[in-house]
Amino acid sequence: MYTSLQSFIDEYTYEAEGTQKLLDLLTDASLEQEVLPGYRTLGRLAWHTVTTVPDMLHRTGLQFDAPYAYSEPPASAAEIAATYRTAVQSMLEAIRTQWTDETLQLEVNLFGEPWKNGFTLSAFLMHEVHHRGQMTVLMRQAGLTIPGIFGPAKEEWAAMGMEAPVV
């Protein structure tokens, strides 16, 4: 649970850069990739990552511009990536201007439970990272090259002239 706005802003800024790297690599064709028929496509998963920004954080009373949480995903990968970039910037600015460290201790009813805003920010970040991991699998299945986020990806090891570790 976050107890300072700056600690969230710093960590989320770093994590959002990782998510943005992935979203920027999506192609329109890759958006249709799915793990199995009837499951979320890569496009829906990417859009869910975008719309979770307002879905979770508007519930806390934070006000900022972002797409409707339950809107249909665009057919354009570039639009998904651009919308995420804008939503993140808008959300971070709202946190800087509308909240204080004390606001993180306030409880709001989320999903039928009392959540402190500091916990909501933690859950929000973990939720995004969880779906980012799912996206990397679908991106690989779609033939896209994945960038390293917490260390080199397989292709990056090769670019450094090294073999990727076999674990």
C-alpha positions as CSV (number, residue, x, y, z in Angstrom):
1,M,0.0,0.0,0.0
2,Y,1.3,3.4,-0.9
3,T,1.7,6.0,1.8
4,S,3.2,8.8,-0.3
5,L,2.0,10.1,-3.7
6,Q,5.6,10.5,-4.9
7,S,6.4,6.8,-4.3
8,F,3.4,5.8,-6.5
9,I,4.2,8.4,-9.1
10,D,7.8,7.2,-9.4
11,E,7.0,3.5,-9.5
12,Y,4.0,3.9,-11.8
13,T,5.9,6.1,-14.2
14,Y,8.5,3.4,-14.6
15,E,5.9,0.6,-15.0
16,A,3.8,2.7,-17.4
17,E,6.9,3.1,-19.6
18,G,7.1,-0.7,-19.8
19,T,3.5,-1.1,-20.7
20,Q,3.8,1.7,-23.3
21,K,6.8,-0.1,-24.9
22,L,4.5,-3.2,-25.4
23,L,1.5,-1.2,-26.7
24,D,3.7,0.7,-29.1
25,L,4.8,-2.6,-30.7
26,L,1.2,-3.9,-31.4
27,T,0.1,-4.1,-34.9
28,D,-3.5,-4.0,-36.2
29,A,-3.2,-7.6,-37.2
30,S,-1.9,-8.7,-33.8
31,L,-4.9,-7.4,-32.1
32,E,-6.9,-10.5,-33.2
33,Q,-4.5,-12.9,-31.5
34,E,-6.2,-15.0,-28.8
35,V,-4.9,-17.8,-26.6
36,L,-8.0,-19.9,-27.3
37,P,-11.3,-19.3,-29.0
38,G,-13.7,-17.4,-26.8
39,Y,-11.0,-15.8,-24.6
40,R,-9.9,-12.1,-24.8
41,T,-8.0,-11.2,-27.9
42,L,-4.7,-9.3,-27.6
43,G,-6.6,-6.2,-28.7
44,R,-9.3,-6.6,-25.9
45,L,-6.6,-7.3,-23.3
46,A,-4.6,-4.2,-24.4
47,W,-7.8,-2.1,-24.3
48,H,-8.7,-3.4,-20.9
49,T,-5.3,-2.3,-19.7
50,V,-6.1,1.2,-21.0
51,T,-9.6,1.4,-19.6
52,T,-8.6,0.1,-16.2
53,V,-6.9,3.4,-15.6
54,P,-10.3,5.2,-15.3
55,D,-12.3,2.1,-14.2
56,M,-10.4,1.7,-11.0
57,L,-9.3,5.2,-10.3
58,H,-12.5,7.2,-11.1
59,R,-14.1,5.0,-8.4
60,T,-11.9,6.8,-5.8
61,G,-13.3,10.2,-6.8
62,L,-10.2,11.1,-8.9
63,Q,-11.3,13.1,-11.9
64,F,-9.4,13.0,-15.2
65,D,-10.0,12.5,-18.9
66,A,-9.9,8.9,-20.1
67,P,-12.0,6.6,-22.2
68,Y,-15.2,5.0,-20.9
69,A,-14.2,1.9,-19.0
70,Y,-16.5,-0.4,-20.9
71,S,-16.1,0.9,-24.4
72,E,-15.3,-1.3,-27.3
73,P,-11.6,-1.5,-28.3
74,P,-10.5,0.4,-31.3
75,A,-9.4,-1.6,-34.4
76,S,-6.2,0.5,-34.5
77,A,-3.2,-0.6,-32.4
78,A,-1.8,3.0,-32.7
79,E,-5.0,4.4,-31.2
80,I,-4.8,2.0,-28.3
81,A,-1.2,3.0,-27.6
82,A,-2.0,6.7,-27.9
83,T,-5.0,6.5,-25.7
84,Y,-3.0,4.7,-23.0
85,R,-0.3,7.4,-23.2
86,T,-2.9,10.2,-22.8
87,A,-4.9,8.4,-20.0
88,V,-1.7,7.8,-18.0
89,Q,-0.6,11.4,-18.3
90,S,-4.0,12.7,-17.3
91,M,-4.3,10.3,-14.4
92,L,-0.8,11.3,-13.0
93,E,-1.6,15.0,-13.3
94,A,-4.9,14.4,-11.5
95,I,-3.1,12.6,-8.6
96,R,-0.5,15.4,-8.4
97,T,-3.2,18.1,-8.2
98,Q,-6.2,16.5,-6.5
99,W,-4.6,14.3,-3.9
100,T,-2.2,14.6,-1.0
101,D,-0.4,11.9,1.0
102,E,-3.3,12.0,3.5
103,T,-5.7,11.2,0.7
104,L,-4.0,7.8,0.4
105,Q,-5.5,6.8,3.8
106,L,-9.1,7.6,2.8
107,E,-11.3,4.5,2.3
108,V,-13.6,4.1,-0.7
109,N,-15.9,1.2,-1.4
110,L,-14.4,-0.7,-4.3
111,F,-15.8,-3.9,-5.6
112,G,-17.9,-4.3,-2.4
113,E,-15.0,-3.8,0.0
114,P,-13.5,-0.8,1.8
115,W,-10.2,0.0,0.1
116,K,-7.8,2.7,1.2
117,N,-6.7,4.8,-1.8
118,G,-3.1,3.8,-1.2
119,F,-4.2,0.1,-1.5
120,T,-6.2,0.9,-4.6
121,L,-3.1,2.4,-6.3
122,S,-1.1,-0.8,-5.4
123,A,-3.9,-3.1,-6.7
124,F,-4.2,-0.9,-9.9
125,L,-0.5,-1.2,-10.6
126,M,-0.4,-5.0,-10.0
127,H,-3.4,-5.4,-12.2
128,E,-1.7,-3.7,-15.0
129,V,1.5,-5.7,-14.6
130,H,-0.5,-8.9,-14.5
131,H,-2.2,-8.1,-17.8
132,R,1.1,-6.9,-19.3
133,G,2.5,-10.4,-18.7
134,Q,-0.5,-11.9,-20.5
135,M,0.0,-9.6,-23.4
136,T,3.6,-10.7,-23.9
137,V,2.5,-14.3,-24.4
138,L,-0.1,-13.3,-27.0
139,M,2.4,-10.9,-28.6
140,R,4.9,-13.8,-29.0
141,Q,2.1,-16.0,-30.5
142,A,1.4,-13.2,-32.9
143,G,5.0,-13.1,-34.0
144,L,6.0,-9.9,-32.4
145,T,9.4,-9.3,-30.7
146,I,9.1,-8.5,-27.1
147,P,11.3,-5.9,-25.4
148,G,12.9,-6.6,-22.1
149,I,11.3,-4.8,-19.2
150,F,12.9,-6.3,-16.1
151,G,16.0,-7.6,-18.0
152,P,16.8,-8.7,-21.5
153,A,14.3,-10.5,-23.7
154,K,15.6,-13.5,-25.7
155,E,16.3,-11.4,-28.7
156,E,18.1,-8.8,-26.6
157,W,20.5,-11.4,-25.2
158,A,21.4,-12.3,-28.8
159,A,21.9,-8.7,-29.7
160,M,24.4,-8.4,-26.8
161,G,26.3,-11.4,-28.3
162,M,25.2,-13.7,-25.4
163,E,23.0,-16.8,-25.1
164,A,19.7,-16.4,-23.2
165,P,19.8,-18.4,-20.0
166,V,18.0,-21.7,-20.1
167,V,16.0,-21.9,-16.9
